[in-house]
Amino acid sequence: MNLKRTFGTILTVLGIIGLIYTGVCIIQHNSNFTTLTVIGIIGVFFFFTGISLVRTTGDEAK
């Protein structure tokens, strides 16, 4: 597993965590709207960037 795939996996997991946190806070009406918006946007950005890295990085055997 190369470094780009590992970094893409980490970004994807962080994005999923951010999106889940945003969803839970929206349902429970816990946080400020601005905070949830920023966390949600960053979560979406991390998620799609990570997915893109994992998908476009080829497997190369050494």
C-alpha positions as a LaTeX table, in Angstrom:
\begin{tabular}{lrrr}
\hline
Residue & $x$ (\AA) & $y$ (\AA) & $z$ (\AA) \\
\hline
Met1 & 0.00 & 0.00 & 0.00 \\
Asn2 & 1.58 & 3.25 & $-1.01$ \\
Leu3 & 1.58 & 6.60 & 0.73 \\
Lys4 & $-1.07$ & 8.28 & $-1.44$ \\
Arg5 & $-3.58$ & 5.48 & $-0.84$ \\
Thr6 & $-2.91$ & 5.59 & 2.90 \\
Phe7 & $-3.35$ & 9.37 & 2.99 \\
Gly8 & $-6.53$ & 9.04 & 0.91 \\
Thr9 & $-7.91$ & 6.49 & 3.37 \\
Ile10 & $-7.12$ & 8.77 & 6.31 \\
Leu11 & $-8.84$ & 11.72 & 4.60 \\
Thr12 & $-11.87$ & 9.58 & 3.80 \\
Val13 & $-12.20$ & 8.42 & 7.41 \\
Leu14 & $-11.82$ & 12.00 & 8.71 \\
Gly15 & $-14.49$ & 13.14 & 6.27 \\
Ile16 & $-16.88$ & 10.42 & 7.41 \\
Ile17 & $-16.28$ & 11.35 & 11.05 \\
Gly18 & $-16.94$ & 15.02 & 10.28 \\
Leu19 & $-20.15$ & 14.24 & 8.43 \\
Ile20 & $-21.41$ & 11.93 & 11.18 \\
Tyr21 & $-20.62$ & 14.55 & 13.83 \\
Thr22 & $-22.47$ & 17.20 & 11.82 \\
Gly23 & $-25.49$ & 14.94 & 11.38 \\
Val24 & $-25.66$ & 14.05 & 15.07 \\
Cys25 & $-25.40$ & 17.71 & 16.13 \\
Ile26 & $-28.11$ & 18.72 & 13.66 \\
Ile27 & $-30.46$ & 16.04 & 14.99 \\
Gln28 & $-29.77$ & 16.95 & 18.63 \\
His29 & $-29.81$ & 20.74 & 18.00 \\
Asn30 & $-26.54$ & 21.06 & 19.93 \\
Ser31 & $-24.29$ & 23.50 & 18.11 \\
Asn32 & $-24.29$ & 26.82 & 16.37 \\
Phe33 & $-25.33$ & 26.82 & 12.71 \\
Thr34 & $-22.04$ & 28.39 & 11.56 \\
Thr35 & $-19.95$ & 25.75 & 13.32 \\
Leu36 & $-21.99$ & 22.92 & 11.83 \\
Thr37 & $-21.75$ & 24.44 & 8.37 \\
Val38 & $-17.96$ & 24.70 & 8.54 \\
Ile39 & $-17.54$ & 21.18 & 9.92 \\
Gly40 & $-19.92$ & 19.80 & 7.30 \\
Ile41 & $-18.13$ & 21.53 & 4.41 \\
Ile42 & $-14.71$ & 20.39 & 5.64 \\
Gly43 & $-16.08$ & 16.85 & 6.08 \\
Val44 & $-17.43$ & 16.77 & 2.52 \\
Phe45 & $-14.15$ & 18.17 & 1.19 \\
Phe46 & $-12.06$ & 15.58 & 3.07 \\
Phe47 & $-14.38$ & 12.75 & 2.06 \\
Phe48 & $-14.37$ & 13.45 & $-1.67$ \\
Thr49 & $-10.65$ & 14.28 & $-1.75$ \\
Gly50 & $-9.85$ & 11.00 & 0.00 \\
Ile51 & $-12.09$ & 8.98 & $-2.29$ \\
Ser52 & $-10.49$ & 10.63 & $-5.31$ \\
Leu53 & $-6.97$ & 9.84 & $-4.07$ \\
Val54 & $-7.81$ & 6.21 & $-3.40$ \\
Arg55 & $-9.55$ & 5.78 & $-6.76$ \\
Thr56 & $-6.94$ & 7.48 & $-8.98$ \\
Thr57 & $-3.81$ & 6.05 & $-7.35$ \\
Gly58 & $-2.73$ & 2.92 & $-9.15$ \\
Asp59 & $-1.43$ & $-0.23$ & $-7.51$ \\
Glu60 & 2.24 & $-0.66$ & $-8.25$ \\
Ala61 & 4.13 & $-3.71$ & $-7.07$ \\
Lys62 & 7.77 & $-3.14$ & $-6.20$ \\
\hline
\end{tabular}
